[in-house]
Amino acid sequence: TLKIALSLASNLGDPSGDTSVTQAAEGMVSKSEADSLRQLINDSQSFPSELRVPQPALPSGAAASQVLVMGPDDFIVAVVSSLNRPFGSGIVTPSGILLNSQMLDFSWQNKTMNHSIPRPQNLLRPGRRPRSFLLPTIARPSQGMCGTYLCLGANNGDRALSSIVQV
């Protein structure tokens, strides 16, 4: 299931000016698409090896911060922020804020950092936003039901999704 999800996510990028990204996102939430993908899942065997799942672009380590808060009024906030490597871009603002290095989240033609195939939907271009795998997540019971609330976040590139699913 995760291989399928990550394969689909590899077609995402900044939707501005790229209709293929919008179509890919619409397909990901389509019930008919979900039904056809569900047929590919088999608990007794692995998904075919032709499906290439991108590997994390960066080594593991402390490269993200999280703020996860639940107040007495049941409001929940989950925020995950990534520097993408120790000291981010290496640029500090006059107020002392360390700037991110989101440029690493782009696919780089001829030198993709994660050794996967560069995806045209996520190539570096002026004014584009890179695809990111930060996943601040809030899980709560249905309206009016009692239960435990869960608030978590994950980082580490494509591994974030499997981390959230495992929790």
Secondary structure, DSSP 8 states (H G I E B T S, - for coil): -HHHHHHHHTT----TT-HHHHHHHHHHT-HHHHHHHHTT--TTS---TTS-----SS-SSS-EEEEEEE-TTS-EEEEEEE-SSTTTTS-B-TTS-B---GGGGSB-TT--TTSS---GGGB--TT---------EEE--STT-----EEE---STTHHHHHHHH-
